Amino acid sequence: MDTATAYDLLLATPAPKFKCNFTAISTLPSEITFSRAGNAMQFDATGTLTWAPNNNLTYSEDISVAGWAKTNGTVSGTDLFLETTATGEHRVTQSVDFGFVASRRVIYSVEIETYGTGRNAWLGMNDNISGVLNYWIDLSTGVLTLIGAAAGWSSYSAGATQISAGKWRVYLTGISSAQSFSPRVGTYNSGVSFAGDAAKGVYARKHQLEQVTYQTTPGPYVATTSAAYYGPRFDNTPWSPTNLMTNSNAVTSAGWGNAGFTSLTQGAPDPNGGTSAWTLTETTSSTYHTLQFGVAVTLGQPATASVFLAAGTRRYVAITMQNAGTNYFYAIVDTQTWTVTGSGGLGTGVFLGSSVQSAGNGFYRVSVTGSIPAIGSYTFDVTGSSAATYGGTWNYLGNGSTIILFGAQTEQFATQTTPGPYVATTTAAVVGVGTSPLGLLIEEARTNVVLHNRDLTNAAWTLGATMTRAKNQIGIDGVANSASSITGGAVSATNTILQAITLTSSARFQSAYVKRLVGTGVVNMTTDGGTTWTAITVTSAYTRVTIPTQTLANPSVGFQIMTSTDSIAVDFVQNENGTFATSPIFTSTAAVTRAADIVPLGGALASIIKGTVGSVIMEATYYPNQTYAARILCDGNSGGSNIFGVISSTQFDNLYNLVSALNPILGSGLTTSRNRIGASFSSSGRSTVGNNGVVVSDTALKNAYAAAYLGTSNGSNMANMWVSGFVAWNKRLPNLTLKAKTVLGAPL
């Protein structure tokens, strides 16, 4: 078929009854529902690993129920908390148990509104180990004030967004190593403990408790009733980093220029636990004190520049991108408070954003994003500043002060306002692709049996005599000190770290995210305690490495570094049941099972699939080495059967019942990239085709089904895939139209 004919057929296609592009949505359409018995992880739109949308509180809009404990108060209706006349705290509380102890960031948010006069409100969380984190809010101004934070809380903050007069969406967040949390909200009267007044109170609605990784503000609110909410995962590819700068941590090498520094000395402690950071010492001249690098960028497009800084004796440091000497965007950071004190654009430079992220070992990653019109060329500058804000402060009389830095990076992505993961460069730049949407992720249940799979300093891991370790790395979730580093010593045979696991014999698939910190030598990974070592490819950015499936009892997993002083970062070590890797499963003190994703179909969509006449097209990317892939499953008829499902790398079934099957050879073959599969059926028979291949038809009739699911038959015979598109018609499409619709890239 020529292209013109194919598109003529597409244009003549009747309007579908259902159509969804899963790569462009964040909530499911009404015809599709979702459930999963627990939380799970995904790569979000920034390409960063985090938790799927979640609300761990029940009855989030009804504090009158028993699940909300009332202290010195009563509830009127579902959301008005009234004090009693008792003396003490006046609050409502709900306790949430996450199932295992771990260092985790949580965000509690609630809508608070004044009731009557004379009362403000407070909100807090008790981690049930070290104690409480509490803030109070002035309901007239929205100003939040810290009441106190127990020693076990870190990296805490709070914020409020006004909805109307006296009504605010308020949140607080922090990190604590706890298993359970008890968010609470109550009335405030110059303190949290006082003699109450039965006529006074506060409205408290739309409560949400989220587990997150790098985020510090709440996600969209989701209401709950009797069960917590664990949402669908609209997954993305992990961030593929770019660094357009060469010699990114070799500031005396080609491409770098120095003005106003008397010395550039390498050897200071760095964020990775090594000694490769640089100390820049100012001259005592009145001049600009600047380290500069010319960057080859696409002119006229936004760029993000970043560098790791530690506190030197020059308090204020500016990060800038500029061209023509007069056009800038910049951010000035205070290296004592690690806040941005000044930012903006000069000349034709447009400032778009800045960030300061803790990177561990006393370092902070500082970034600035902006754009300059398409004239001249860009330079990346690290410049001393004599004051917190701009105004002739970059040209000053030096006094020998120092700036400590490591790892510069410049990158360009259209939607980016914060830096991607740092990637070290030498003589060549690294150009990645950022991140791209994959669609709705559907996975079977899996269990990760590796304990403390991010913290290789834990006693669960046995260290070889010459290996050293630290928990000091930014992880794939973008959080400082969340991942581990391991460094080899003088003897390769004892440069090992292993975890022995007691387990009955089963097929095990081993994976981990790793990146190289120092060296170029061989790095090995094992599932069997070193009886078999498998060399893994380690690059300067995190990649997921794997070992082919081994069937064995009592696996012992770990790593070996073959060269002295070589060092790697390790995150999310995973040993799971099966023959392929699934999404990362976080563990701490116990093995963790991620539940299956259940996606029932309803409404007009289900009616078509369960009916006697219709057509469906699904676009999906499926996991390799699995039995069931890219399928719509229908429950019923001798236990269930599927409309279509992959059975091998070149064939798929069109199983309208459990007896007969159609197995057409696909035109372009099934791959682990996206595939399109179509099926149509009516009283005169059925047809199926995939990836613009051969249409296969017969005159058999499709059975009727009791229920329809996407990717699973209510948890059994799971597909593991990302569904990117789905279309359904309540009529049978002509075979040539069905075929044209399965051309990848053609309109669905």
Secondary structure in CASP SS format (residue, H / E / C, confidence):
PFRMAT SS
TARGET T0000
AUTHOR 0000-0000-0000
METHOD secondary structure of the structure
MODEL  1
M C 1.00
D C 1.00
T H 1.00
A H 1.00
T H 1.00
A H 1.00
Y H 1.00
D H 1.00
L H 1.00
L H 1.00
L H 1.00
A C 1.00
T C 1.00
P C 1.00
A C 1.00
P C 1.00
K C 1.00
F E 1.00
K E 1.00
C E 1.00
N E 1.00
F C 1.00
T C 1.00
A C 1.00
I C 1.00
S C 1.00
T C 1.00
L C 1.00
P C 1.00
S C 1.00
E C 1.00
I E 1.00
T C 1.00
F C 1.00
S E 1.00
R C 1.00
A C 1.00
G C 1.00
N C 1.00
A C 1.00
M E 1.00
Q E 1.00
F E 1.00
D C 1.00
A C 1.00
T C 1.00
G C 1.00
T C 1.00
L E 1.00
T E 1.00
W E 1.00
A C 1.00
P C 1.00
N E 1.00
N E 1.00
N C 1.00
L C 1.00
T C 1.00
Y C 1.00
S C 1.00
E C 1.00
D C 1.00
I C 1.00
S C 1.00
V C 1.00
A C 1.00
G C 1.00
W C 1.00
A E 1.00
K E 1.00
T E 1.00
N C 1.00
G E 1.00
T E 1.00
V E 1.00
S E 1.00
G C 1.00
T C 1.00
D C 1.00
L E 1.00
F E 1.00
L E 1.00
E E 1.00
T C 1.00
T C 1.00
A C 1.00
T E 1.00
G E 1.00
E E 1.00
H C 1.00
R E 1.00
V E 1.00
T E 1.00
Q C 1.00
S C 1.00
V E 1.00
D E 1.00
F E 1.00
G E 1.00
F E 1.00
V E 1.00
A E 1.00
S E 1.00
R E 1.00
R E 1.00
V E 1.00
I E 1.00
Y E 1.00
S E 1.00
V E 1.00
E E 1.00
I E 1.00
E E 1.00
T E 1.00
Y E 1.00
G C 1.00
T C 1.00
G C 1.00
R C 1.00
N E 1.00
A E 1.00
W E 1.00
L E 1.00
G E 1.00
M E 1.00
N E 1.00
D C 1.00
N C 1.00
I C 1.00
S C 1.00
G C 1.00
V E 1.00
L E 1.00
N E 1.00
Y E 1.00
W E 1.00
I E 1.00
D C 1.00
L C 1.00
S C 1.00
T C 1.00
G C 1.00
V C 1.00
L E 1.00
T E 1.00
L E 1.00
I E 1.00
G E 1.00
A E 1.00
A C 1.00
A C 1.00
G C 1.00
W C 1.00
S E 1.00
S E 1.00
Y E 1.00
S E 1.00
A E 1.00
G E 1.00
A E 1.00
T E 1.00
Q E 1.00
I E 1.00
S E 1.00
A C 1.00
G C 1.00
K E 1.00
W E 1.00
R E 1.00
V E 1.00
Y E 1.00
L E 1.00
T E 1.00
G E 1.00
I E 1.00
S E 1.00
S E 1.00
A E 1.00
Q E 1.00
S E 1.00
F E 1.00
S E 1.00
P E 1.00
R E 1.00
V E 1.00
G E 1.00
T E 1.00
Y E 1.00
N C 1.00
S C 1.00
G C 1.00
V C 1.00
S E 1.00
F E 1.00
A E 1.00
G C 1.00
D C 1.00
A C 1.00
A C 1.00
K C 1.00
G E 1.00
V E 1.00
Y E 1.00
A E 1.00
R E 1.00
K E 1.00
H E 1.00
Q E 1.00
L E 1.00
E E 1.00
Q E 1.00
V E 1.00
T C 1.00
Y C 1.00
Q C 1.00
T C 1.00
T C 1.00
P C 1.00
G C 1.00
P C 1.00
Y C 1.00
V C 1.00
A C 1.00
T C 1.00
T C 1.00
S C 1.00
A C 1.00
A C 1.00
Y E 1.00
Y E 1.00
G C 1.00
P C 1.00
R E 1.00
F E 1.00
D E 1.00
N E 1.00
T C 1.00
P C 1.00
W C 1.00
S E 1.00
P C 1.00
T C 1.00
N E 1.00
L C 1.00
M C 1.00
T C 1.00
N C 1.00
S C 1.00
N C 1.00
A C 1.00
V C 1.00
T C 1.00
S C 1.00
A C 1.00
G C 1.00
W E 1.00
G E 1.00
N E 1.00
A E 1.00
G C 1.00
F E 1.00
T E 1.00
S E 1.00
L E 1.00
T E 1.00
Q E 1.00
G E 1.00
A E 1.00
P C 1.00
D C 1.00
P C 1.00
N C 1.00
G C 1.00
G C 1.00
T C 1.00
S C 1.00
A E 1.00
W E 1.00
T E 1.00
L E 1.00
T E 1.00
E E 1.00
T C 1.00
T C 1.00
S C 1.00
S E 1.00
T E 1.00
Y E 1.00
H C 1.00
T E 1.00
L E 1.00
Q E 1.00
F E 1.00
G E 1.00
V E 1.00
A C 1.00
V C 1.00
T C 1.00
L C 1.00
G C 1.00
Q C 1.00
P C 1.00
A E 1.00
T E 1.00
A E 1.00
S E 1.00
V E 1.00
F E 1.00
L E 1.00
A E 1.00
A C 1.00
G C 1.00
T C 1.00
R C 1.00
R C 1.00
Y E 1.00
V E 1.00
A E 1.00
I E 1.00
T E 1.00
M E 1.00
Q E 1.00
N E 1.00
A C 1.00
G C 1.00
T C 1.00
N E 1.00
Y E 1.00
F E 1.00
Y E 1.00
A E 1.00
I E 1.00
V E 1.00
D E 1.00
T C 1.00
Q C 1.00
T C 1.00
W C 1.00
T E 1.00
V E 1.00
T E 1.00
G E 1.00
S E 1.00
G E 1.00
G E 1.00
L E 1.00
G C 1.00
T C 1.00
G C 1.00
V E 1.00
F E 1.00
L E 1.00
G E 1.00
S E 1.00
S E 1.00
V E 1.00
Q E 1.00
S E 1.00
A E 1.00
G E 1.00
N C 1.00
G C 1.00
F E 1.00
Y E 1.00
R E 1.00
V E 1.00
S E 1.00
V E 1.00
T E 1.00
G E 1.00
S E 1.00
I C 1.00
P C 1.00
A C 1.00
I C 1.00
G C 1.00
S C 1.00
Y E 1.00
T E 1.00
F E 1.00
D E 1.00
V E 1.00
T E 1.00
G E 1.00
S E 1.00
S C 1.00
A C 1.00
A C 1.00
T C 1.00
Y C 1.00
G C 1.00
G C 1.00
T C 1.00
W C 1.00
N E 1.00
Y E 1.00
L E 1.00
G C 1.00
N C 1.00
G C 1.00
S C 1.00
T E 1.00
I E 1.00
I E 1.00
L E 1.00
F E 1.00
G E 1.00
A E 1.00
Q E 1.00
T E 1.00
E E 1.00
Q C 1.00
F C 1.00
A C 1.00
T C 1.00
Q C 1.00
T C 1.00
T C 1.00
P C 1.00
G C 1.00
P C 1.00
Y C 1.00
V C 1.00
A C 1.00
T C 1.00
T C 1.00
T C 1.00
A C 1.00
A C 1.00
V E 1.00
V C 1.00
G C 1.00
V C 1.00
G E 1.00
T C 1.00
S C 1.00
P E 1.00
L E 1.00
G E 1.00
L E 1.00
L E 1.00
I E 1.00
E C 1.00
E C 1.00
A C 1.00
R E 1.00
T E 1.00
N E 1.00
V C 1.00
V C 1.00
L C 1.00
H C 1.00
N C 1.00
R C 1.00
D C 1.00
L C 1.00
T C 1.00
N C 1.00
A C 1.00
A C 1.00
W C 1.00
T E 1.00
L E 1.00
G C 1.00
A C 1.00
T C 1.00
M C 1.00
T E 1.00
R E 1.00
A E 1.00
K E 1.00
N E 1.00
Q E 1.00
I C 1.00
G C 1.00
I C 1.00
D C 1.00
G C 1.00
V C 1.00
A C 1.00
N C 1.00
S C 1.00
A E 1.00
S E 1.00
S E 1.00
I E 1.00
T E 1.00
G C 1.00
G C 1.00
A C 1.00
V C 1.00
S H 1.00
A H 1.00
T H 1.00
N C 1.00
T E 1.00
I E 1.00
L E 1.00
Q E 1.00
A E 1.00
I C 1.00
T C 1.00
L C 1.00
T C 1.00
S C 1.00
S E 1.00
A E 1.00
R E 1.00
F E 1.00
Q E 1.00
S E 1.00
A E 1.00
Y E 1.00
V E 1.00
K E 1.00
R E 1.00
L E 1.00
V E 1.00
G C 1.00
T C 1.00
G C 1.00
V C 1.00
V E 1.00
N E 1.00
M E 1.00
T E 1.00
T C 1.00
D E 1.00
G C 1.00
G C 1.00
T C 1.00
T C 1.00
W C 1.00
T E 1.00
A E 1.00
I E 1.00
T C 1.00
V C 1.00
T C 1.00
S C 1.00
A C 1.00
Y C 1.00
T E 1.00
R E 1.00
V E 1.00
T E 1.00
I E 1.00
P E 1.00
T E 1.00
Q E 1.00
T E 1.00
L E 1.00
A C 1.00
N C 1.00
P C 1.00
S E 1.00
V E 1.00
G E 1.00
F E 1.00
Q E 1.00
I E 1.00
M C 1.00
T C 1.00
S C 1.00
T C 1.00
D C 1.00
S E 1.00
I E 1.00
A E 1.00
V E 1.00
D E 1.00
F E 1.00
V E 1.00
Q E 1.00
N E 1.00
E E 1.00
N E 1.00
G C 1.00
T C 1.00
F C 1.00
A C 1.00
T C 1.00
S C 1.00
P C 1.00
I C 1.00
F C 1.00
T C 1.00
S C 1.00
T C 1.00
A C 1.00
A C 1.00
V E 1.00
T E 1.00
R E 1.00
A C 1.00
A C 1.00
D C 1.00
I E 1.00
V C 1.00
P E 1.00
L E 1.00
G C 1.00
G H 1.00
A H 1.00
L H 1.00
A H 1.00
S H 1.00
I H 1.00
I H 1.00
K H 1.00
G C 1.00
T C 1.00
V C 1.00
G E 1.00
S E 1.00
V E 1.00
I E 1.00
M E 1.00
E E 1.00
A E 1.00
T E 1.00
Y E 1.00
Y C 1.00
P C 1.00
N C 1.00
Q C 1.00
T C 1.00
Y C 1.00
A E 1.00
A E 1.00
R E 1.00
I E 1.00
L E 1.00
C E 1.00
D E 1.00
G C 1.00
N C 1.00
S C 1.00
G C 1.00
G C 1.00
S E 1.00
N E 1.00
I E 1.00
F E 1.00
G E 1.00
V E 1.00
I C 1.00
S C 1.00
S C 1.00
T C 1.00
Q E 1.00
F E 1.00
D E 1.00
N C 1.00
L C 1.00
Y C 1.00
N C 1.00
L C 1.00
V C 1.00
S C 1.00
A C 1.00
L C 1.00
N C 1.00
P C 1.00
I E 1.00
L C 1.00
G C 1.00
S C 1.00
G C 1.00
L C 1.00
T C 1.00
T C 1.00
S C 1.00
R C 1.00
N E 1.00
R E 1.00
I E 1.00
G E 1.00
A E 1.00
S E 1.00
F E 1.00
S E 1.00
S C 1.00
S C 1.00
G E 1.00
R E 1.00
S E 1.00
T E 1.00
V E 1.00
G E 1.00
N C 1.00
N C 1.00
G C 1.00
V C 1.00
V C 1.00
V E 1.00
S E 1.00
D E 1.00
T C 1.00
A C 1.00
L C 1.00
K C 1.00
N C 1.00
A C 1.00
Y C 1.00
A C 1.00
A E 1.00
A E 1.00
Y E 1.00
L E 1.00
G C 1.00
T C 1.00
S E 1.00
N C 1.00
G C 1.00
S E 1.00
N C 1.00
M C 1.00
A C 1.00
N C 1.00
M E 1.00
W E 1.00
V E 1.00
S E 1.00
G E 1.00
F E 1.00
V E 1.00
A E 1.00
W E 1.00
N C 1.00
K C 1.00
R C 1.00
L C 1.00
P C 1.00
N H 1.00
L H 1.00
T H 1.00
L H 1.00
K H 1.00
A H 1.00
K H 1.00
T C 1.00
V C 1.00
L C 1.00
G C 1.00
A C 1.00
P C 1.00
L C 1.00
END
